[in-house]
Amino acid sequence: MLILGGLELGEASAVVWRQTLCGEGDTRNEFASGVSGYSGSVTSESTTLYRPVGQLEFELVRASGFREFPPRLPEQPYFYPVLNEEYASQIARDWNTKDERSGFAGYVLRFEVRGEFLQRYETHVVGSSAHGEYWIPASELANLNASIVGNIEVVSEFRGTN
């Protein structure tokens, strides 16, 4: 299933939409590059992703030497990396800075993931066409971390008022 602009498409419609957007030989990474506002680089070797995080998650990423993301909490069954910096900034700025659990702080992190890991997952569009993300099961986070190429980078920081 694919959600496009809030409209749920069945698998057959999603395939037709992907082929229309990306051509007959599309791959999931090529599909990701068709998301509006997608600013990451997509290659067969790696894909640039972004992650908006609050203060605690940022501290845990920093404690890892900017090498991995911390395990998900029990009420967080998925890890949601997003496809573009604009979307990550929107979440960090508009949600994290207003959330006490996020420490009223939002950070945008950028990282590269090996393409072979991401090939198992589809991108999902939630809201507008600029809101593309992966839904990685929490049980796969260690594998995602092992597939990160280089270090996780801090792109921007936002502060709210508590």
N, C-alpha and C positions, 0 to 999 in steps of 0.2 A: 504494500500500500504506500502511496505517496500523498502527502498533504501539500497542496499548492495554493497559496493565498487563502488558506482556511478551507479550501475545498478538498475533500477526501477523494482520491482517485483509486479505483480498484487496480489490481496488478496489471491487467491488460491495458487499461488506459494509461497507467504510469509508463509502461514500456513504449507505447505509441508516443507519449509526450517526450520521453528521453530520446527516442529516435528522431523525432522532429527537431528537438533542440540540438542534439549532438551528432546526428547522422547514424547510419546503420551500425557502424562498428563501435558504438559507444562503450566506454568502461565507466565504472563508478567514479573514478577520478575525473574523467572528462565531463561527466554529469555535474560534478561539484563545480567545475570551472564555469558552468553555465548559470550558476546562481547569481542573481543581480548583486553587484557590489563585491563579488569575490575578488579578493586582492592577494591571495596566496599563490605561491608557485605550485604547479601540479606537474609532477614528472612520474615516470614509472618507478623511479627510485625513492622519492620522498614527496610528501605533501606538507605545506605550511598550514598550521592550524593555530587557533587562538583560544584562550581560556580566560573568561572573566572570573576573578576570585575575590573573596573578602580577606580581611586581615589575617585570620587564623590560617586559612589555607595558604595564603602567601607565606606566612612564617614557616609553615611545614615544608613548602617547596624550597624556601631559602635554606632551611636546615638540611635538606638533602643535597646541598651544593648546586641547586638548580638543575638536578638530574632527573627528578621524578615527582609525580603527583601523589599525595597521600591517599590511603584507602578511603573509600566512601563510608559514610555513616550508615547504620542499618536502614534508616528511612530514605536513603539515596540509592536506589537500585541501578542507576545509570550515571555515567560520566558523560558530560555534554561538551565536547570541544566544538567550537564554531568555525565557520569557513572564512570569515572576514573580520578585519580589525574594527570596522564601523559597528558591526553588530555587537562584538565583544565590548567596545567602548560604551555603547548604549546601555548594556546590562550593568557594567561596572559603575557608570556615572549615575544612571537613573534608578537602579535597584539597590546595588550594594551600599551606596552611600547613605541610603535611607533605612538600612536594615541593621538593627542592633546586633544580630548574630554575625553579621559581616564586619562588626567593629566600626560601622559607619565609614568604611573605606572600600574602595574598589580598585583593583589592579587588572591590567590587561597583560596577559602573558602570551608570548609567541613561541612556537616550537615546531620542529620538523618530525614527521613520523614516516617510517619506511612504508612505501606503497604496498608491499606484500601483506602487511598487517591490515591496512585499511580496505583491501580488496574484499574482505569478508563482510563489510558493512555498507549499507546504503546511506546516502545523505537524506535528511529530512528537512523540509521547508515548513517553518512554523510562523504564522503571521504573514508578513510580506515576503516578496521574493528575495529580499536581502537577508532574511533570517534563516540561513542554512546551517545545519549542524549534524554531527554524528551522534548516535545513541549507542555508546559502548557499555555493555553490561558491566556492573561493578566487579563481577567475577573475572573479567578480562583486563582489569586495570594494570595488573602486574605485567601482562603481556604487552600492553600498550607502552608502559614505562620502559620495558626492555627494547621497544622499537623506536624510542626517541633517538634522533640523530643529533648529537651535540648537546648543548645546554638549552634550558628553558630561559628565554629572555623576557625582561620586563619592558613593555612597550610604553605604558602610561600608568599614571596613578591619579585617583580622584578621591577627594575627602569631602565628607558631609559634615553636618553639625548634629551633635547628639543632644 
